[in-house]
Amino acid sequence: MSKFQISLIQNKPEKEEMYYQRWLVLRKPINMEKGTERDKYDEDYSSLHFIAVCEEQIIGSARLRKLSTELGSIAYLAVSPEFQLQGIGTALIKKIIEIAKQKQLESLRVMTRISAYKFYKKVGFIETGEVFQFLGIPHQFMYFNLLSSE
């Protein structure tokens, strides 16, 4: 297993590297252009960007955004393929859960690709609603109750 550290984005160059990593993992494989890995909430004051770094390279990333006083949203969880299945995604989610609890949120929501459904289920998320298409890929909303988790 690779040694890695989870931290918040510290500066603009780090953020740009995170966007590139996010694009490589989530958008390039489905033939989408650079820029499609960002949305209007990325620069929002309510968004926190987390990165996993190994040997000064960003190998994983995720965003937590506060939707309301009770609800947070996880988006763009991306672990570089050569680092998948090594606990990096789980470490990112655990850090997000920790910060969400500090912010006194009650639950987290994620819109996940069905291909990542088992990952979220394993870390304690519960599916809700019907499967739907987004970017031509089946997705599902899942929730995590922060009040009942330790």
MARVEX-59412 format. One record per residue: residue in three letters; x, y, z of N, C-alpha, C, O, CB in turn. Coordinates in steps of 0.001 Angstrom, whole numbers, always signed. Glycine has a CB too. Layout:
residues N
 res     n_x     n_y     n_z    ca_x    ca_y    ca_z     c_x     c_y     c_z     o_x     o_y     o_z    cb_x    cb_y    cb_z
 ala       X       Y       Z       X       Y       Z       X       Y       Z       X       Y       Z       X       Y       Z
...
***
This chain:
residues 150
 res     n_x     n_y     n_z    ca_x    ca_y    ca_z     c_x     c_y     c_z     o_x     o_y     o_z    cb_x    cb_y    cb_z
 met    +834   -1185      +0      +0      +0      +0    +882   +1253      +0   +1892   +1319    +700    -950      -4   +1218
 ser    +481   +2231    -791   +1230   +3479    -888    +998   +4339    +348     -94   +4353    +915    +833   +4250   -2156
 lys   +2040   +5054    +757   +1886   +6025   +1842   +1278   +7277   +1241   +1753   +7794    +230   +3258   +6339   +2552
 phe    +213   +7759   +1884    -434   +8964   +1387    -951   +9775   +2563   -1108   +9262   +3671   -1583   +8617    +413
 gln   -1211  +11051   +2301   -1762  +11940   +3314   -3003  +12613   +2747   -3060  +12949   +1564    -712  +12995   +3769
 ile   -4005  +12806   +3620   -5225  +13516   +3247   -5141  +14929   +3806   -4833  +15116   +4983   -6504  +12776   +3771
 ser   -5411  +15911   +2978   -5406  +17296   +3452   -6388  +18126   +2636   -6926  +17673   +1626   -3983  +17903   +3369
 leu   -6606  +19350   +3098   -7413  +20300   +2331   -6514  +21010   +1331   -5315  +21166   +1565   -8121  +21327   +3267
 ile   -7091  +21438    +225   -6361  +22234    -768   -5819  +23483     -71   -6536  +24144    +679   -7285  +22620   -1988
 gln   -4548  +23798    -326   -3901  +24932    +343   -3720  +26161    -542   -3631  +27282     -40   -2568  +24506    +858
 asn   -3665  +25954   -1857   -3371  +27090   -2740   -3878  +26834   -4157   -4356  +25743   -4469   -1860  +27371   -2767
 lys   -3767  +27849   -5005   -4278  +27763   -6372   -3566  +26695   -7217   -4242  +25950   -7927   -4146  +29110   -7045
 pro   -2219  +26589   -7171   -1571  +25529   -7962   -2043  +24124   -7559   -2230  +23256   -8411     -51  +25620   -7808
 glu   -2232  +23917   -6261   -2735  +22627   -5787   -4143  +22374   -6314   -4478  +21256   -6705   -2725  +22575   -4249
 lys   -4962  +23421   -6320   -6336  +23289   -6810   -6336  +22944   -8299   -7116  +22101   -8741   -7132  +24592   -6559
 glu   -5471  +23586   -9067   -5384  +23293  -10505   -4930  +21854  -10740   -5443  +21182  -11635   -4412  +24273  -11200
 glu   -3968  +21374   -9939   -3515  +19983  -10055   -4655  +19027   -9687   -4813  +17974  -10304   -2278  +19729   -9143
 met   -5449  +19405   -8674   -6596  +18579   -8274   -7620  +18494   -9412   -8148  +17420   -9701   -7260  +19155   -6995
 tyr   -7896  +19640  -10055   -8835  +19622  -11187   -8338  +18695  -12293   -9123  +17952  -12882   -9038  +21047  -11745
 tyr   -7042  +18737  -12573   -6482  +17887  -13624   -6634  +16413  -13242   -7031  +15597  -14073   -4991  +18232  -13873
 gln   -6321  +16071  -11993   -6465  +14687  -11521   -7931  +14254  -11625   -8222  +13141  -12062   -5958  +14547  -10051
 arg   -8849  +15134  -11225  -10286  +14851  -11281  -10714  +14593  -12734  -11472  +13662  -13005  -11101  +16033  -10673
 trp  -10223  +15423  -13665  -10557  +15250  -15079  -10027  +13917  -15598  -10745  +13185  -16279   -9986  +16409  -15915
 leu   -8751  +13594  -15271   -8149  +12339  -15741   -8962  +11118  -15309   -9131  +10175  -16082   -6718  +12216  -15219
 val   -9463  +11138  -14072  -10163   +9975  -13524  -11635   +9925  -13935  -12151   +8866  -14291  -10058   +9979  -12014
 leu  -12311  +11086  -13882  -13773  +11083  -14052  -14280  +11493  -15429  -15358  +11057  -15833  -14372  +11982  -13053
 arg  -13544  +12311  -16155  -14076  +12832  -17412  -13362  +12317  -18668  -14016  +11988  -19657  -14005  +14319  -17390
 lys  -12049  +12245  -18636  -11304  +11770  -19812  -11763  +10374  -20256  -11927  +10152  -21455   -9798  +11747  -19507
 pro  -11979   +9414  -19320  -12414   +8076  -19748  -13761   +8055  -20485  -14058   +7108  -21214  -12503   +7177  -18547
 ile  -14572   +9100  -20291  -15853   +9152  -21023  -15805  +10239  -22107  -16828  +10782  -22523  -17036   +9424  -20040
 asn  -14568  +10531  -22547  -14322  +11438  -23674  -14900  +12834  -23487  -15436  +13418  -24429  -14886  +10844  -24922
 met  -14795  +13370  -22276  -15255  +14730  -22029  -14052  +15662  -21942  -12976  +15276  -21486  -16100  +14803  -20733
 glu  -14261  +16900  -22391  -13180  +17875  -22464  -12767  +18380  -21088  -13523  +18305  -20120  -13591  +19041  -23333
 lys  -11531  +18901  -21034  -11070  +19574  -19815  -12012  +20742  -19555  -12466  +21415  -20480   -9572  +20064  -19948
 gly  -12288  +20961  -18302  -13237  +22011  -17921  -14549  +21410  -17456  -15261  +22013  -16653  -13486  +22966  -19089
 thr  -14876  +20210  -17962  -16129  +19550  -17573  -16035  +18937  -16182  -17037  +18482  -15631  -16497  +18470  -18587
 glu  -14821  +18925  -15610  -14629  +18359  -14274  -14913  +19399  -13186  -14766  +19119  -11996  -13197  +17819  -14126
 arg  -15317  +20588  -13600  -15595  +21675  -12653  -17057  +22067  -12746  -17715  +21854  -13764  -14686  +22902  -12928
 asp  -17558  +22652  -11644  -18897  +23229  -11710  -18929  +24535  -10924  -17935  +24938  -10319  -19955  +22236  -11163
 lys  -20070  +25176  -10946  -20180  +26511  -10341  -19974  +26502   -8828  -19763  +27558   -8233  -21534  +27104  -10656
 tyr  -20031  +25338   -8203  -19877  +25262   -6746  -18426  +25095   -6299  -18133  +25201   -5108  -20696  +24117   -6208
 asp  -17520  +24836   -7234  -16125  +24601   -6869  -15481  +25802   -6185  -14621  +25636   -5320  -15332  +24237   -8096
 glu  -15887  +26994   -6562  -15305  +28204   -5969  -16173  +28756   -4842  -15852  +29793   -4261  -15108  +29276   -7040
 asp  -17258  +28076   -4537  -18205  +28522   -3521  -17570  +28459   -2130  -16796  +27547   -1838  -19485  +27666   -3566
 tyr  -17892  +29410   -1293  -17353  +29433     +74  -17760  +28197    +875  -17091  +27835   +1843  -17823  +30690    +800
 ser  -18851  +27554    +475  -19342  +26390   +1215  -18696  +25084    +753  -19052  +24014   +1246  -20847  +26288   +1072
 ser  -17752  +25159    -184  -17082  +23961    -704  -15685  +23798    -118  -14901  +24745     -57  -16998  +24020   -2227
 leu  -15394  +22568    +314  -14052  +22217    +784  -13512  +21126    -129  -14209  +20154    -423  -14067  +21746   +2287
 his  -12280  +21286    -572  -11655  +20314   -1465  -10591  +19535    -711   -9679  +20108    -115  -11042  +21012   -2699
 phe  -10728  +18216    -750   -9798  +17315     -72   -8947  +16611   -1109   -9421  +16267   -2192  -10553  +16287    +808
 ile   -7679  +16398    -766   -6787  +15668   -1672   -6030  +14591    -897   -5755  +14725    +296   -5791  +16638   -2369
 ala   -5707  +13530   -1615   -4804  +12495   -1114   -3509  +12676   -1901   -3514  +12700   -3132   -5413  +11018   -1280
 val   -2407  +12802   -1177   -1116  +13070   -1815    -130  +11953   -1470      -2  +11544    -315    -554  +14451   -1370
 cys    +551  +11480   -2488   +1592  +10465   -2339   +2817  +10955   -3115   +2735  +11206   -4317   +1106   +9046   -2856
 glu   +3933  +11087   -2434   +5171  +11549   -3077   +4946  +12825   -3892   +5362  +12930   -5046   +5736  +10449   -3983
 glu   +4275  +13793   -3254   +4019  +15125   -3832   +3116  +15098   -5061   +3069  +16073   -5812   +5324  +15774   -4201
 gln   +2407  +14006   -5274   +1475  +13897   -6410     +68  +13683   -5855    -136  +12890   -4937   +1884  +12719   -7382
 ile    -901  +14408   -6432   -2293  +14203   -6027   -2793  +12914   -6669   -2814  +12780   -7893   -3195  +15423   -6436
 ile   -3194  +11967   -5820   -3646  +10661   -6312   -5124  +10423   -6019   -5706   +9437   -6472   -2813   +9548   -5688
 gly   -5724  +11341   -5254   -7140  +11224   -4938   -7686  +12585   -4572   -6954  +13456   -4103   -7373  +10220   -3796
 ser   -8994  +12766   -4793   -9615  +14047   -4461  -11112  +13863   -4256  -11713  +12894   -4720   -9348  +15089   -5567
 ala  -11694  +14825   -3544  -13139  +14824   -3307  -13540  +16206   -2816  -12713  +16972   -2321  -13551  +13718   -2274
 arg  -14831  +16511   -2961  -15342  +17798   -2498  -16487  +17590   -1518  -17344  +16729   -1719  -15804  +18658   -3685
 leu  -16490  +18386    -459  -17612  +18459    +474  -18206  +19849    +344  -17498  +20851    +434  -17166  +18158   +1958
 arg  -19512  +19898    +133  -20202  +21191     +38  -21387  +21181    +976  -22166  +20229   +1001  -20659  +21488   -1420
 lys  -21517  +22230   +1735  -22639  +22368   +2661  -23862  +22827   +1873  -23858  +23910   +1288  -22305  +23374   +3815
 leu  -24917  +21993   +1858  -26144  +22333   +1129  -27127  +23076   +2026  -27891  +23921   +1559  -26802  +21066    +568
 ser  -27100  +22753   +3318  -27972  +23405   +4298  -27315  +23234   +5663  -26217  +22686   +5757  -29440  +22799   +4279
 thr  -27973  +23694   +6714  -27397  +23535   +8053  -27311  +22068   +8440  -26517  +21710   +9311  -28225  +24301   +9088
 glu  -28118  +21204   +7807  -28132  +19780   +8142  -27425  +18880   +7130  -26910  +17823   +7495  -29538  +19327   +8284
 leu  -27397  +19291   +5868  -26997  +18385   +4784  -25741  +18838   +4050  -25611  +19996   +3651  -28123  +18247   +3795
 gly  -24805  +17874   +3883  -23614  +18108   +3084  -23636  +17210   +1858  -24254  +16144   +1864  -22341  +17864   +3914
 ser  -22960  +17649    +811  -22899  +16887    -435  -21453  +16521    -740  -20560  +17368    -691  -23517  +17691   -1607
 ile  -21236  +15244   -1056  -19921  +14787   -1507  -19985  +14692   -3029  -20929  +14140   -3595  -19521  +13395    -850
 ala  -18971  +15236   -3669  -18929  +15164   -5132  -17499  +14940   -5596  -16539  +15216   -4876  -19507  +16451   -5766
 tyr  -17385  +14436   -6806  -16096  +14299   -7490  -15078  +13457   -6726  -13885  +13756   -6765  -15519  +15655   -7741
 leu  -15524  +12417   -6038  -14558  +11509   -5420  -13828  +10801   -6557  -14445  +10117   -7374  -15262  +10472   -4442
 ala  -12510  +10972   -6600  -11722  +10415   -7702  -10384   +9914   -7184   -9612  +10675   -6602  -11507  +11466   -8813
 val  -10114   +8640   -7394   -8810   +8068   -7042   -8170   +7577   -8341   -8782   +6836   -9109   -8947   +6891   -5981
 ser   -6944   +8001   -8566   -6236   +7600   -9791   -6203   +6075   -9884   -5948   +5398   -8888   -4784   +8183   -9815
 pro   -6462   +5527  -11087   -6615   +4072  -11248   -5507   +3231  -10626   -5786   +2192  -10029   -6695   +3748  -12690
 glu   -4252   +3663  -10757   -3150   +2855  -10233   -3098   +2850   -8705   -2330   +2092   -8113   -1835   +3364  -10783
 phe   -3916   +3698   -8063   -3943   +3770   -6601   -5277   +3280   -6012   -5484   +3343   -4801   -3680   +5204   -6152
 gln   -6171   +2794   -6873   -7458   +2319   -6385   -7290   +1015   -5602   -6303    +296   -5762   -8433   +2118   -7556
 leu   -8275    +731   -4756   -8303    -476   -3918   -7152    -516   -2911   -6674   -1591   -2546   -8252   -1719   -4796
 gln   -6710    +667   -2466   -5646    +766   -1458   -6099   +1576    -244   -5277   +1956    +589   -4392   +1403   -2070
 gly   -7406   +1843    -140   -7926   +2559   +1020   -7938   +4071    +897   -8283   +4765   +1853   -7139   +2193   +2199
 ile   -7572   +4585    -245   -7486   +6036    -420   -8876   +6670    -473   -9117   +7690    +172   -6705   +6373   -1696
 gly   -9783   +6075   -1232  -11156   +6583   -1291  -11818   +6528     +80  -12506   +7467    +479  -11982   +5781   -2305
 thr  -11612   +5439    +795  -12171   +5294   +2138  -11590   +6355   +3070  -12323   +6938   +3869  -11894   +3880   +2694
 ala  -10292   +6612   +2981   -9659   +7637   +3815  -10220   +9025   +3502  -10437   +9826   +4412   -8134   +7627   +3610
 leu  -10454   +9308   +2232  -11054  +10595   +1853  -12453  +10725   +2449  -12796  +11767   +3009  -11114  +10737    +312
 ile  -13259   +9675   +2332  -14622   +9698   +2876  -14588   +9853   +4399  -15369  +10621   +4960  -15385   +8408   +2484
 lys  -13698   +9136   +5061  -13602   +9245   +6529  -13229  +10663   +6949  -13756  +11172   +7939  -12562   +8244   +7079
 lys  -12331  +11303   +6213  -11946  +12684   +6522  -13138  +13611   +6301  -13379  +14511   +7106  -10739  +13132   +5649
 ile  -13879  +13401   +5228  -15063  +14223   +4960  -16099  +14038   +6074  -16699  +15010   +6532  -15681  +13859   +3582
 ile  -16304  +12811   +6500  -17249  +12530   +7597  -16804  +13258   +8864  -17625  +13857   +9560  -17353  +10994   +7862
 glu  -15516  +13207   +9160  -14973  +13881  +10346  -15247  +15392  +10291  -15721  +15975  +11266  -13449  +13619  +10464
 ile  -14953  +16010   +9165  -15150  +17457   +9001  -16646  +17796   +9021  -17046  +18801   +9609  -14504  +17950   +7674
 ala  -17464  +16964   +8384  -18913  +17199   +8363  -19480  +17170   +9784  -20360  +17961  +10123  -19624  +16142   +7479
 lys  -18973  +16257  +10607  -19413  +16200  +12009  -18971  +17454  +12761  -19723  +17993  +13573  -18853  +14935  +12706
 gln  -17755  +17914  +12489  -17268  +19145  +13129  -18157  +20329  +12755  -18371  +21236  +13560  -15800  +19429  +12722
 lys  -18664  +20312  +11541  -19538  +21387  +11070  -20988  +21164  +11511  -21883  +21923  +11138  -19466  +21496   +9542
 gln  -21205  +20121  +12304  -22506  +19786  +12881  -23577  +19478  +11826  -24761  +19752  +12025  -22974  +20921  +13755
 leu  -23139  +18910  +10712  -24095  +18440   +9711  -24726  +17150  +10233  -24130  +16445  +11048  -23401  +18212   +8314
 glu  -25926  +16849   +9763  -26636  +15647  +10205  -26512  +14497   +9218  -26551  +13329   +9605  -28093  +15963  +10428
 ser  -26362  +14835   +7932  -26231  +13772   +6936  -25432  +14255   +5733  -25263  +15453   +5505  -27613  +13279   +6490
 leu  -24949  +13275   +4973  -24213  +13532   +3735  -24938  +12858   +2588  -25537  +11797   +2760  -22744  +13026   +3831
 arg  -24883  +13474   +1425  -25499  +12914    +221  -24422  +12801    -846  -23538  +13649    -960  -26700  +13796    -277
 val  -24521  +11740   -1617  -23639  +11595   -2774  -24473  +11101   -3949  -25383  +10288   -3786  -22453  +10612   -2472
 met  -24147  +11607   -5130  -24731  +11101   -6367  -23637  +10243   -6989  -22698  +10764   -7591  -25220  +12278   -7349
 thr  -23762   +8930   -6842  -22682   +8054   -7270  -22993   +7313   -8560  -24142   +6998   -8872  -22374   +7066   -6189
 arg  -21929   +7052   -9289  -22059   +6145  -10427  -22367   +4764   -9850  -21865   +4404   -8785  -20745   +6129  -11327
 ile  -23180   +4006  -10547  -23525   +2656  -10090  -22262   +1805   -9940  -22216    +906   -9100  -24512   +1983  -11075
 ser  -21249   +2085  -10744  -19999   +1321  -10639  -19303   +1532   -9293  -18469    +716   -8901  -19054   +1710  -11771
 ala  -19635   +2624   -8575  -19024   +2890   -7258  -20003   +2618   -6115  -19691   +2871   -4952  -18534   +4347   -7184
 tyr  -21167   +2112   -6444  -22227   +1862   -5458  -21746    +994   -4292  -21991   +1324   -3132  -23419   +1192   -6134
 lys  -21068    -106   -4597  -20616   -1031   -3545  -19619    -358   -2602  -19609    -640   -1404  -19978   -2285   -4172
 phe  -18789    +524   -3135  -17839   +1259   -2302  -18588   +2086   -1254  -18283   +2010     -64  -16943   +2173   -3174
 tyr  -19556   +2867   -1697  -20299   +3720    -761  -21114   +2887    +228  -21219   +3237   +1403  -21227   +4672   -1529
 lys  -21682   +1795    -248  -22448    +899    +622  -21526    +367   +1739  -21919    +308   +2904  -23067    -290    -206
 lys  -20311     -11   +1365  -19346    -565   +2310  -18966    +450   +3401  -18723     +65   +4545  -18093   -1024   +1563
 val  -18915   +1739   +3053  -18552   +2753   +4047  -19768   +3306   +4790  -19643   +4240   +5583  -17807   +3890   +3374
 gly  -20958   +2720   +4528  -22124   +3050   +5341  -23196   +3915   +4704  -24119   +4355   +5390  -21674   +3711   +6529
 phe  -23093   +4168   +3403  -24130   +4948   +2729  -25317   +4050   +2382  -25156   +2850   +2162  -23567   +5621   +1452
 ile  -26509   +4647   +2336  -27742   +3922   +2022  -28352   +4549    +770  -28467   +5771    +672  -28755   +3959   +3227
 glu  -28741   +3705    -183  -29295   +4207   -1431  -30716   +4741   -1215  -31437   +4311    -313  -29293   +3099   -2500
 thr  -31086   +5684   -2068  -32432   +6236   -2027  -32860   +6587   -3445  -32037   +7000   -4262  -32501   +7482   -1100
 gly  -34136   +6425   -3734  -34643   +6786   -5053  -34254   +5788   -6127  -33679   +4733   -5861  -34149   +8147   -5434
 glu  -34586   +6159   -7332  -34347   +5300   -8493  -32991   +5594   -9130  -32433   +6679   -8966  -35462   +5482   -9527
 val  -32481   +4621   -9849  -31274   +4817  -10660  -31648   +5737  -11819  -32727   +5610  -12396  -30689   +3439  -11183
 phe  -30753   +6664  -12156  -31011   +7601  -13250  -29730   +7809  -14052  -28637   +7462  -13605  -31546   +8958  -12707
 gln  -29886   +8375  -15228  -28742   +8619  -16112  -28194  +10027  -15898  -28958  +10989  -15813  -29143   +8422  -17590
 phe  -26869  +10143  -15811  -26181  +11429  -15765  -24901  +11246  -16563  -24131  +10324  -16293  -25889  +11903  -14276
 leu  -24665  +12104  -17534  -23511  +12000  -18439  -23486  +10645  -19161  -22421  +10137  -19511  -22199  +12201  -17654
 gly  -24673  +10074  -19376  -24776   +8795  -20065  -24393   +7605  -19202  -24188   +6504  -19714  -23920   +8814  -21280
 ile  -24295   +7820  -17887  -23859   +6769  -16955  -24935   +6616  -15875  -25436   +7618  -15366  -22453   +7113  -16312
 pro  -25298   +5372  -15516  -26280   +5182  -14436  -25731   +5673  -13089  -24606   +5350  -12706  -26677   +3692  -14332
 his  -26546   +6455  -12385  -26198   +7012  -11079  -27296   +6716  -10065  -28414   +6347  -10424  -25961   +8529  -11182
 gln  -26955   +6886   -8799  -27904   +6693   -7700  -27552   +7685   -6587  -26376   +7925   -6312  -27874   +5206   -7167
 phe  -28573   +8257   -5954  -28324   +9063   -4757  -28183   +8126   -3570  -28911   +7141   -3450  -29468  +10101   -4518
 met  -27236   +8446   -2692  -27038   +7673   -1464  -26822   +8666    -323  -26313   +9768    -529  -25817   +6673   -1595
 tyr  -27219   +8254    +885  -27110   +9119   +2063  -26340   +8431   +3179  -26320   +7205   +3284  -28498   +9524   +2559
 phe  -25704   +9258   +4014  -24981   +8780   +5178  -25480   +9586   +6374  -25419  +10816   +6367  -23420   +8914   +4992
 asn  -25972   +8894   +7399  -26484   +9543   +8598  -25319   +9798   +9560  -24746   +8860  +10113  -27591   +8673   +9277
 leu  -24980  +11066   +9750  -23862  +11423  +10627  -24230  +11322  +12107  -23350  +11198  +12958  -23388  +12832  +10313
 leu  -25512  +11374  +12411  -25956  +11335  +13812  -25874   +9937  +14393  -25668   +9776  +15596  -27381  +11851  +13931
 ser  -26034   +8921  +13551  -26043   +7552  +14068  -24719   +6829  +13857  -24598   +5648  +14182  -27150   +6768  +13415
 ser  -23725   +7530  +13313  -22447   +6873  +13052  -21408   +7312  +14082  -21449   +8430  +14595  -21955   +7188  +11622
 glu  -20502   +6428  +14362  -19421   +6753  +15309  -18095   +6686  +14614  -17059   +6926  +15234  -19429   +5806  +16516
***
